[in-house]
């Protein structure tokens, strides 16, 4: 008997101004943790998470990129091959929202996706927790209007600190990346000939 197992790697890139919470969002989603001590990302870093969607297991590779201007020239190396781009801003910092258009343009220019008009973006308005609400300057209405003007980009309001909407946002991100993957790549399975596999003794825990 031949068993087909599809192994897919989906690359997601998170971009936005320094300090908006990109690293915290990634760590909260993957590691279920939040670090109070902010440390700026140098260049880029990534974490992976195994995800199941439409009966297909795949690895979500999440790249957290530096928001400082001096690192933007490195974007071409980090953005290439991305299946989805996440634009993050701080709802309490107007400039971080105003810069979303430039971040989007920078990604499209450096990543050079095959179909830039339909490439999937997701926008996250971060730091919406109770402790930050009194400082809010960018309304949800304004943010959604911007997303609508760019082709109805999905929008989520998140809090990395309190985990608000983090799982829902990344579920949408994973689905968008999955749907953007070339069909021929999704159909490439690993083939395992079960007849050639030797039977193994059951372990103590067969989950």
DRENDO-1510 file (C-alpha; in Angstrom, 1 decimal, always signed):
<recs>
REC; n; res; u; v; w
REC; 1; UNK; +0.0; +0.0; +0.0 .
REC; 2; UNK; +1.3; +3.5; -0.8 .
REC; 3; UNK; +0.5; +6.3; +1.6 .
REC; 4; UNK; +0.7; +9.9; +0.3 .
REC; 5; UNK; +1.8; +12.6; +2.8 .
REC; 6; UNK; +1.9; +16.2; +1.7 .
REC; 7; UNK; +4.6; +18.3; +3.4 .
REC; 8; UNK; +4.2; +22.0; +2.7 .
REC; 9; UNK; +6.2; +25.0; +3.9 .
REC; 10; UNK; +4.4; +28.4; +3.9 .
REC; 11; UNK; +6.4; +31.6; +4.5 .
REC; 12; UNK; +4.8; +34.6; +6.2 .
REC; 13; UNK; +6.5; +37.9; +6.6 .
REC; 14; UNK; +5.6; +40.4; +9.3 .
REC; 15; UNK; +6.5; +44.0; +8.7 .
REC; 16; UNK; +5.8; +47.4; +10.1 .
REC; 17; UNK; +7.4; +50.2; +12.2 .
REC; 18; UNK; +9.8; +49.4; +15.0 .
REC; 19; UNK; +8.0; +48.9; +18.3 .
REC; 20; UNK; +4.5; +48.1; +17.0 .
REC; 21; UNK; +4.7; +44.5; +18.5 .
REC; 22; UNK; +5.7; +42.3; +15.6 .
REC; 23; UNK; +7.9; +40.1; +17.7 .
REC; 24; UNK; +5.4; +40.0; +20.5 .
REC; 25; UNK; +2.6; +38.8; +18.2 .
REC; 26; UNK; +4.8; +36.1; +16.7 .
REC; 27; UNK; +5.9; +34.9; +20.2 .
REC; 28; UNK; +2.4; +35.0; +21.5 .
REC; 29; UNK; +1.1; +32.9; +18.6 .
REC; 30; UNK; +3.9; +30.3; +18.5 .
REC; 31; UNK; +5.2; +30.2; +22.1 .
REC; 32; UNK; +2.2; +31.4; +24.0 .
REC; 33; UNK; +4.3; +34.0; +25.8 .
REC; 34; UNK; +4.7; +37.7; +26.2 .
REC; 35; UNK; +7.9; +39.5; +27.2 .
REC; 36; UNK; +7.6; +42.9; +28.9 .
REC; 37; UNK; +11.2; +43.8; +28.1 .
REC; 38; UNK; +11.2; +45.2; +24.5 .
REC; 39; UNK; +14.2; +44.4; +22.4 .
REC; 40; UNK; +14.4; +45.6; +18.8 .
REC; 41; UNK; +14.8; +42.9; +16.2 .
REC; 42; UNK; +18.2; +42.9; +14.4 .
REC; 43; UNK; +17.7; +42.1; +10.7 .
REC; 44; UNK; +15.2; +39.3; +10.9 .
REC; 45; UNK; +14.2; +36.2; +12.9 .
REC; 46; UNK; +11.7; +33.5; +12.4 .
REC; 47; UNK; +9.7; +30.8; +14.2 .
REC; 48; UNK; +7.7; +27.9; +12.9 .
REC; 49; UNK; +4.4; +26.4; +13.8 .
REC; 50; UNK; +2.7; +23.2; +12.5 .
REC; 51; UNK; -0.8; +24.0; +11.3 .
REC; 52; UNK; -3.6; +21.8; +9.9 .
REC; 53; UNK; -5.9; +23.3; +7.2 .
REC; 54; UNK; -8.3; +21.4; +4.9 .
REC; 55; UNK; -6.9; +18.1; +6.0 .
REC; 56; UNK; -3.4; +19.2; +5.0 .
REC; 57; UNK; -0.6; +19.6; +7.6 .
REC; 58; UNK; +1.9; +22.3; +6.8 .
REC; 59; UNK; +4.6; +24.3; +8.5 .
REC; 60; UNK; +4.0; +28.0; +8.9 .
REC; 61; UNK; +7.4; +29.8; +8.8 .
REC; 62; UNK; +6.8; +33.2; +10.3 .
REC; 63; UNK; +9.5; +35.9; +9.7 .
REC; 64; UNK; +9.7; +38.8; +12.0 .
REC; 65; UNK; +11.6; +41.6; +10.3 .
REC; 66; UNK; +13.3; +44.8; +11.8 .
REC; 67; UNK; +11.3; +48.0; +11.5 .
REC; 68; UNK; +14.3; +50.3; +11.6 .
REC; 69; UNK; +15.0; +52.2; +8.4 .
REC; 70; UNK; +18.7; +51.0; +8.3 .
REC; 71; UNK; +17.5; +47.4; +7.9 .
REC; 72; UNK; +15.0; +48.0; +5.1 .
REC; 73; UNK; +17.7; +47.3; +2.4 .
REC; 74; UNK; +17.8; +43.7; +3.6 .
REC; 75; UNK; +14.1; +43.2; +2.8 .
REC; 76; UNK; +14.8; +41.7; -0.6 .
REC; 77; UNK; +16.6; +38.8; +1.0 .
REC; 78; UNK; +13.9; +38.2; +3.6 .
REC; 79; UNK; +10.7; +38.9; +1.6 .
REC; 80; UNK; +11.4; +36.7; -1.4 .
REC; 81; UNK; +9.3; +33.6; -1.6 .
REC; 82; UNK; +6.7; +34.9; +0.9 .
REC; 83; UNK; +3.2; +33.5; +0.7 .
REC; 84; UNK; +1.5; +36.2; +2.8 .
REC; 85; UNK; +2.6; +39.6; +4.2 .
REC; 86; UNK; +1.3; +40.9; +7.6 .
REC; 87; UNK; +1.3; +44.7; +8.0 .
REC; 88; UNK; +1.3; +45.7; +11.7 .
REC; 89; UNK; +0.8; +49.1; +13.2 .
REC; 90; UNK; +0.3; +50.4; +16.8 .
REC; 91; UNK; -3.3; +51.8; +17.2 .
REC; 92; UNK; -1.8; +54.3; +19.7 .
REC; 93; UNK; +0.8; +55.7; +17.2 .
REC; 94; UNK; -0.6; +57.5; +14.2 .
REC; 95; UNK; +2.7; +57.5; +12.3 .
REC; 96; UNK; +2.9; +53.7; +12.4 .
REC; 97; UNK; -0.5; +53.6; +10.7 .
REC; 98; UNK; +0.4; +56.3; +8.1 .
REC; 99; UNK; +3.5; +54.3; +7.2 .
REC; 100; UNK; +1.5; +51.1; +6.2 .
REC; 101; UNK; +1.3; +52.3; +2.6 .
REC; 102; UNK; +5.1; +52.6; +2.4 .
REC; 103; UNK; +5.6; +49.2; +4.0 .
REC; 104; UNK; +3.2; +47.7; +1.5 .
REC; 105; UNK; +5.0; +49.3; -1.4 .
REC; 106; UNK; +8.4; +48.3; -0.1 .
REC; 107; UNK; +7.3; +44.7; +0.2 .
REC; 108; UNK; +5.9; +44.5; -3.3 .
REC; 109; UNK; +9.0; +46.2; -4.7 .
REC; 110; UNK; +11.5; +43.9; -2.9 .
REC; 111; UNK; +9.5; +40.6; -2.8 .
REC; 112; UNK; +8.4; +40.8; -6.5 .
REC; 113; UNK; +5.5; +38.4; -6.2 .
REC; 114; UNK; +4.2; +36.9; -9.5 .
REC; 115; UNK; +0.8; +38.5; -9.0 .
REC; 116; UNK; +1.2; +41.7; -7.0 .
REC; 117; UNK; -2.4; +42.8; -7.6 .
REC; 118; UNK; -3.8; +39.7; -5.8 .
REC; 119; UNK; -1.0; +39.0; -3.3 .
REC; 120; UNK; -2.5; +38.4; +0.2 .
REC; 121; UNK; -1.9; +41.0; +2.8 .
REC; 122; UNK; -3.3; +41.0; +6.4 .
REC; 123; UNK; -3.4; +44.2; +8.6 .
REC; 124; UNK; -3.1; +43.9; +12.3 .
REC; 125; UNK; -3.9; +46.9; +14.5 .
REC; 126; UNK; -1.9; +46.0; +17.6 .
REC; 127; UNK; -1.9; +47.1; +21.3 .
REC; 128; UNK; -5.7; +47.3; +21.7 .
REC; 129; UNK; -5.6; +45.9; +25.3 .
REC; 130; UNK; -7.3; +47.7; +28.2 .
REC; 131; UNK; -4.0; +49.1; +29.4 .
REC; 132; UNK; -3.4; +50.9; +26.1 .
REC; 133; UNK; -7.0; +51.9; +25.2 .
REC; 134; UNK; -6.8; +55.4; +26.7 .
REC; 135; UNK; -4.0; +56.3; +24.3 .
REC; 136; UNK; -5.6; +55.1; +21.1 .
REC; 137; UNK; -5.4; +57.6; +18.2 .
REC; 138; UNK; -6.3; +55.4; +15.1 .
REC; 139; UNK; -9.9; +54.3; +15.1 .
REC; 140; UNK; -11.1; +51.0; +13.7 .
REC; 141; UNK; -13.3; +52.8; +11.2 .
REC; 142; UNK; -10.3; +54.6; +9.7 .
REC; 143; UNK; -8.2; +51.4; +9.6 .
REC; 144; UNK; -10.9; +49.4; +7.9 .
REC; 145; UNK; -11.4; +52.2; +5.4 .
REC; 146; UNK; -7.7; +52.0; +4.5 .
REC; 147; UNK; -7.9; +48.2; +4.1 .
REC; 148; UNK; -11.0; +48.6; +1.9 .
REC; 149; UNK; -9.1; +51.1; -0.3 .
REC; 150; UNK; -6.3; +48.6; -0.9 .
REC; 151; UNK; -8.5; +45.8; -2.1 .
REC; 152; UNK; -10.4; +44.7; +1.0 .
REC; 153; UNK; -7.4; +43.5; +3.0 .
REC; 154; UNK; -8.5; +41.5; +6.0 .
REC; 155; UNK; -8.2; +43.5; +9.3 .
REC; 156; UNK; -7.8; +42.4; +12.9 .
REC; 157; UNK; -7.4; +44.4; +16.1 .
REC; 158; UNK; -5.0; +42.5; +18.4 .
REC; 159; UNK; -3.2; +42.6; +21.7 .
REC; 160; UNK; -0.1; +40.6; +22.0 .
REC; 161; UNK; +0.0; +41.3; +25.7 .
REC; 162; UNK; -3.5; +39.9; +26.4 .
REC; 163; UNK; -3.6; +37.6; +23.4 .
REC; 164; UNK; -6.8; +39.3; +22.0 .
REC; 165; UNK; -7.6; +38.0; +18.5 .
REC; 166; UNK; -4.1; +36.7; +18.0 .
REC; 167; UNK; -5.2; +33.1; +17.1 .
REC; 168; UNK; -8.0; +34.3; +14.8 .
REC; 169; UNK; -5.6; +36.7; +13.0 .
REC; 170; UNK; -3.0; +34.0; +12.4 .
REC; 171; UNK; -5.7; +31.5; +11.3 .
REC; 172; UNK; -6.6; +34.0; +8.6 .
REC; 173; UNK; -2.9; +34.5; +7.8 .
REC; 174; UNK; -2.4; +30.8; +7.5 .
REC; 175; UNK; -5.4; +30.3; +5.2 .
REC; 176; UNK; -4.4; +33.2; +3.0 .
REC; 177; UNK; -0.8; +31.8; +2.7 .
REC; 178; UNK; -2.2; +28.4; +1.9 .
REC; 179; UNK; -4.5; +29.7; -0.8 .
REC; 180; UNK; -1.7; +31.7; -2.3 .
REC; 181; UNK; +0.6; +28.6; -2.7 .
REC; 182; UNK; +0.9; +27.4; -6.3 .
REC; 183; UNK; -1.5; +24.5; -7.0 .
REC; 184; UNK; +1.3; +22.4; -8.5 .
REC; 185; UNK; +3.3; +22.7; -5.2 .
REC; 186; UNK; +0.3; +21.7; -3.1 .
REC; 187; UNK; -0.1; +18.5; -5.1 .
REC; 188; UNK; +3.5; +17.3; -4.7 .
REC; 189; UNK; +3.3; +14.5; -2.1 .
REC; 190; UNK; +6.0; +12.5; -0.3 .
REC; 191; UNK; +5.4; +8.9; -1.3 .
REC; 192; UNK; +5.9; +6.2; +1.3 .
REC; 193; UNK; +5.6; +2.6; +0.3 .
REC; 194; UNK; +4.1; +1.0; +3.4 .
REC; 195; UNK; +4.9; -2.4; +2.1 .
REC; 196; UNK; +8.6; -1.7; +2.5 .
REC; 197; UNK; +8.1; -0.4; +6.0 .
REC; 198; UNK; +8.9; -2.7; +8.8 .
REC; 199; UNK; +6.3; -3.1; +11.6 .
REC; 200; UNK; +7.2; -1.3; +14.7 .
REC; 201; UNK; +6.4; -2.1; +18.3 .
REC; 202; UNK; +3.8; +0.3; +19.8 .
REC; 203; UNK; +5.1; +3.0; +22.1 .
REC; 204; UNK; +3.8; +3.6; +25.6 .
REC; 205; UNK; +1.6; +6.5; +24.2 .
REC; 206; UNK; -0.1; +6.0; +20.9 .
REC; 207; UNK; -1.8; +9.4; +20.4 .
</recs>
